[in-house]
Structure formats: structure tokens, C-alpha cells
Amino acid sequence: MIVTGIDVCPLTGATVDGGWPQGHEPQENLHALVVVHTDADIIGYGSCFTSGKLVTGAVELLWPLLKNESALEPERISEKLHQSTFWQGRGGAVTHAISGIDIALWDIMGKACDQPVSRLLGGNYRDRIKPYGSILFDEPDALARNLESVVGRGFRAIKMGWRPFGRRDRKFDELLVRTARQTVGDDIDLMVDAGGSEQFWPHGTNWARNTATMLADYNIVWFEEALPPDDIDGFVELTRSSPVPISGGEVLTRRQSFQPWLTGRAVDIIQPDVTKCGGLSEFRRIAQMAQDHNIQVVPHGWNTAIGLAADLQISAFLPNATYVEYLTPCAYIDELPTQPFQLNEDGYLDIPQAPGLGIEIDDDRLRRFCPDRIKFR
């Protein structure tokens, strides 16, 4: 079975605000799907956390390397794409595009083998996982209303992130966290994401350590991106002294970028994004490295239904998986699949057992969010 084509599908019309100072409008394009075609009429879907124009440019570079290649050897093909684009890639949009292609190739191989991707990656340690509803911080009253809505949708874990947390003063930060805990009670898991990868992040290790001490008083599960993503020494110092687990790593690409974070024990929880880091092939290597260093892995997933499906397959084969991120509400997650994701009464998601990624995309709905595909043949 060979690769005969690839489509790039920029998603627009329902983009969720990502928390940056300028905000994001629904018509903006932050995510793109890729659809890989084969001579056996089996297609695979992948997702890239990068705008359509950047993915299209990267696929234009990659397509001559991918055309007529085996559609059943995702790890070899993805490594070929990485190795062949070092002078033009080694991270950034090229690696993001390879991520989507790799996910799509695993989807194809699963469908060809009539097996879920998780089994092909190594096996199933579980058939369900707890999702945490991922939302942005807001003013206290608005935050409380949003939290009530998320709990009402069945989530038993919630992560709050980014502005205005960390941008006013310590009293306001604690007010937000106290409001959240009082709103949802003690039975809901709460995580805090400072959003240290925002441009011109103003805080250092002392702020992060003091904030972590405050978060411990409210039983916060982990403290995410408390520092800028290049401050590895600061993360090492923070992780050694923080009373709550420290997490990060969502912006890193390629396993080589993760290695010093893991060998240096810069975090308690590493959070690769499968739609950025290099896809499922690269994620598996990162996860194995993390396991060897006794560092927990939680997939970062501010993305699409395909990204969430990939994260669920990841969560099946990770020995110590605990959570999966679920951006909510998000039309690119909730409306693209033919069968929507459903939380059970315990607040868990069943991991799809159908072949490939385990979900199907509704073409009519995809056309609504992507009226114009860019095709490579």
C-alpha cells in the first residue's frame, strides 16, 4: 500500500480563544487537519497545531519525500521526513506537519490491520481515561459560571490557564484559585496553567515557588508552565522545591528536545503535544524515555477531534496514564466526528477500540470548517 496524495485542511470558523493577549477570533486559523490517501482507498487523518498556510508550505517541502512511499511504515517514514529536512526543519512548522502526517499513517496502518492504534503501539493498559476540561481563567464571577458549566457537562477534572492569572498580583491569583475551589468543591480535580509560554512572561523562579505554595493550599493537582519554556534551569530548581507537581513541555518538538528535560528532571510531569512533537512515533519514544526517568506523561491537547483521538490511543498504551486534556467547548472536537465523544457517569472517556484512531470524520461538517482543501498528488 503506497501513499498517493495528501490534503491540507485548515480549520476556521470555530477557533477557540487561546489565551494570548490579543485573543483569537473564530475565523482565525490555528489548526489544520491532514488527510493522507493511499492506492488501497484507505485514508488516514492527522492533526497539526499550526496554521494552514504553514502546514501547506511544510507539506509542499515534504510531499516529494512522501509520494509513493509505504503507507504501512509510519515510524520509518516519519524518521525519513525528519532526517531529510534538518536544514529546513528541526522543529517548528515542518515538525508540526510531520506530526500530522505521522498520526495519519498510524490511522491508516490501524485500519489496514483492523486494530486500534494503541495495540500497534504496544498494547492496552486501560480502556478508559479521565479527561480534564481545559478552560481559560477569567474574572472571578465569569470563571465561576464557566466552571459550573464544565462540571455540568460531566467533567470531574478541570484545568484553568493563562490570563488574567499571573498578570495582576498575588492576591488576585489566590482569589481566582479560591473561587474555583469553592465553586466546584473538593471532589473535582483542579489544575493550574500559568501560561509561561505567553510572550514576555514576567515571572521567575521565586514567583513560581511562592505561587506553588499557595496552590498547595487548594489541593491543586499540578502547576503547569510556571516559567518560560526555555528556562530549563529554572524548572529544575522549581521542581526540586515545589510542594505541588510541576508540568510542562507542550511547545517542545522532536524527542531530542525533550531529552535534557527528562535526564535533568526539570519537571514531574512532561506534556508532549502529539500534533506538534513529531506525531505518535515520536511521542512513543518520548514517553518511553520519560518512563525510564520515572516522570509522568500527560498529553497536551488544545486541538481537534483527531488530536483527542490520538491522545486517547496514547493513553491506552501508556502504563501510568492518568488524564487526557479535553478543550471544552470546542466545535473542532465536538462536531467533526460522526459519533461525538461522550463522558460516562463517572466523568471518564472510553478509549475507542475501532481500527485506526477509532473515530470517523463527517465530511460535510469538515467542509463547513474547511471549504477549500489544498491537495497534493
N, C-alpha and C positions, 0 to 999 in steps of 0.2 A: 504494500500500500504506500503510495507516494503523495507528497504534498503538491497540489495543483493550483492553489490560489489562497489568498488571504484578503479579507475585508477589514478595514478600519471603520469603526462605528463610533464617532464622537457623540457623547450623550449631552443633551442640553434640554432646557425647559423645566427641569425639576431639581436643579442643583441646590444642595443644602448649604447654608452658610457655614463656612469652615472655621470661623472664629478670628480671622485676620482683621486688623484694624479697619480696613476698607469694606469688610464684609463681602459676601458673594450673592449675586442675584441669580434667580432660577435659570435665566437664559445663558449664564456663563458655562463654560465647558472645562471641567476639571478631570473628568473620567472618560475613558474610551474602552469599548469592547473590541476585541479582535475575533474574527471568525476564520478558522483555518479549514480549507476544503481539501478533499482527497479524491483519488480516482476510484474509490470504492463507495462514493456518495455518503461517506460518514463525515460529519463536520464536528469540529470542536470549538468551544467558546473559551476565551480568556478575557481578563480584565486588567487594565493598566491605570494606575493612579497618576495620570499625566494627560494633559490636554490633547485633543485630537490632532492638532497641527504638528505637535512634537512627535506623537506616535507615528503619524503619517510619514514625516521626514525620516524617522528611525527605520520604519518598515521599508521605505524606499532603499535605504542603505542595506538592510538585511535580506531583502527578497532574493537577490541573486544567489545568496548563500543558502537559502531555504528551498528554493524552487527545485522540485523533483527529488528532494530528499525523502528518506523514510519517514512516514508518519507514525511509526510504532517504536521510535527510539528517542523519546523526549530528552533524556538526560544527555545522551551523546550529542544530539542536535543542538541543544541549548549551550553546551560547553563549546561546541564549534562556533556558535554565534558570538559567545563571549571572547573566545581566543582570537577570532578573526577581526574583531573590532576594537582591539585595545587602543589603537591610535586615535580612534574616534569615539570611544565609549568609556569603559572602566567606570561605569556609574552613570547617573543622570538619565536622560530620556531614552538612551539606547538600552540601558539595562532595564528600565521600566517596560519598554516594548518587548524585550526578550522575555520578561516576566509573563506578559500576556500570552505570548506565543507558546511558552513552555506549559502554562496552565491548559491551553487549548490542545496541545499534543497529548498531555496526560488524559484529558477528557476523551480524545479520540481512542487512545490505547485502551482505556477502560471500556468504551463501547465496543471496540473490536474484540476484546477478551470477555465481554459480558460480565465484568466485575466492577465494583466500585473502586475508585482511585485509591482509597485508603488501604485496601487489601493489596494492591500492587505496590504501594509504597512500603509495605512491611507488615500489615495486619491490623486488626481492630481490637484495641484495648477497651473500647466502650461504644455504645450505640446511641448515647445522648450526651449533651453538654449544657451547662448553664450559660445562657447569653447575658451579657450586661448591656442594658440600654445606654447608648452613648449620646450625651447631650452637651450643650454648651452652658456655662454659667450665665447668669442674668441677674438683674436686680432682685432682691430677696422675694418680693411678692410674686413676680413673674416666675422666678425659679421654683417657688413652692407649687405654683399651678402646673408647671411643666412636670415636676416630679410626680405629682398626683396623677397626671395623665399617663406617664410612663408606667407607674405601678398599676393603673387601671387597665393597661394593655397586657398585663400579666408578667412583667419583668420582676424578678426577685433580686436583681443586682443592677446598679446604675453607676456609670462614670460621668462626672461633671468636669468640664475642661475649659481652659482658656479664659479670655476676658469676661468679666472685669477682675477675676481673681488675680492677685499679684500685681495689680496696677494702681491701687489706691493706698491702702495702709493695712497693717496687721489686724486692726480691729474689724475692718470691713471683711477681710478674708475669713476671720473667725465667725463673723455674723453669717456669711454665706454657708459655711460648713455647719454651723449650729442650726440654721434654718433648715438645711437639708435633712439633718438627722432628726430633728423634731417633726418634720413633715412625714417622713417615711417610717419612723420608728426604728427599733433595734433589730428587727428581723430581716431588713433589706441590706444587702452588701453595698457599701459605698466606696468608690474610688475617686481620687482627685488627680486631675491632669493640669499642671501649671501652664503647659504650653510653652516650654522654654525654647522651642524651635521657631517661635514668632520672631520677626525681625526686631533687632535692637532690644533683646531681652535685658532688663535692667538689674537682675539679681545674681548674686554669687552664692558660694557655699554656706556662708553664715546665715543668710536669709533662708536658704533651703533647709538647713539643720533646725533652725528655730521654728520654721513652719511645720516641719515634720513632727516636732514635739507637740505642737498644737493639734495636728491631725490625729495623733495617737490618742488624744483625749476623747475623740469622737469615733474611735474604732474604725478608722479608715483602712481599707484592705491594702492599698498601695498608693504611693506618691509617684506620679509619672512626669517625666520631662521637667524636672525641677530646675534644670540648668540647660544652657545651650548645648546642642548635640555634639559640638566639637570639644567640649570641656571634659575630656575623659579623666584627667587627674582630679577635677572637682567631683566627678561622680564617684570615683574610688573613695575619696575622703568622706563624702556624704554617705555612701553605702555602709561604710565601716561604723559610722556613728549614729545613723538614723534609727529611731525606735519603731518606724514602720518600714516595710519593704520598699525599695526604690526600683523603678522600672524605666525603660527607655529603649531606644534603638529603632524607632519606626522609620527614620529618614535614611538609615544606612542601606547601602546596596552592595551586593556581592559578598560572599562568605568571608573573603579576605578582610573586609572592613569590620566584620563582627569579631574577628579573632582576638584583637587586643582587648576588646571589651570583656570577652569571656575569660581569657587567660589572666587578665588583670583584675577580674571580679569587680568590674565597675558598676554592676547592677545586681540586684537579687532576682529580677525578672527581665528577660530580654523579649522584645516585642517586634520581631521582623514583620514587615508587610509583604505578603506573598505577591501583591500586584506591583511591588517596587523592587524587592531584593534580588530578583532573578527567577521567580516562579517557584513551583513546587520542588523542582530538582534542587535548587539552591537552598530552599527552606529546609529540606530534609537534612542537608549537610550541616546547616547552621544549628538545627535542633539537636543533632547528634553530638556536635561539639559542645553545646550548652549542657546536655545531659552528662557528658564526661566531666564537666566542671561543676556539677550539682547546681546549675542555675535553671530556674523555672522558665518555661516558654509559654507566652500567651500571644497569639497572633494579633497584630494590629489590623483593624479592618474598617476604616472610614471609606467605604467604597460602594460596591454594587452587589446584585444578587449572585453574580458569578464569583466575585471576591468572597462573599459569605459562604457560598457553596464550597469553594476551595478551602476556606478556613475550617469548615465542618469536617471535610475529609482529613485535614491536618489534625484536627482534634481527636479523630478516631485513632490515628496511628501514633500519637504522642503518648508515651507511657504515663506521664503525670499531668495531663491536661486538666485544667480547672475551669476555664472560662473561654468564651468566644465573644468578640466585640460585635455589636449589632447597632448600627447607626439608625436612629429612630426619631420621628418618622422619616422615611426616605422612599420616594417613588421608584428609584432605580433598584431598590431591594424588594419593595412590596408589590410592585406592579409588573415587573418584567417576566417573572416565571409563570408558566401555565398553572402551576399549583403553588400558591403562596406559602411561605414559611408560617408554621403555627407553633406557638408555645403551648406546652401542656399545662395541666392544672398546677404542677409543681414549679412552673417557670422554666422548664428545660426545653431544648430543641432536640428532636430526633435527628440523628445523622442519616442523610439519605443513603439507602442501600442499592439504589438503581445503578446501572452501569455508568461509568464515567464519573462526572461530578455529581450525578444523581438528580439533576434538575433539567428541565427543558425551558427554553426561552420562547415566549409568544412573539412571533414575527410582526404581527400587527402592532403590538404595543412597542416593540423595539423601533418600528418605523415612526411611531409618534414622537419618540425621544431622539431618533436619528433618521431624519428623512432622506439624507444623502450619504451613502456609503462610498468610501474610497476603495476601489478594487485593484488588486494586483494579480495578474495572470501571466 
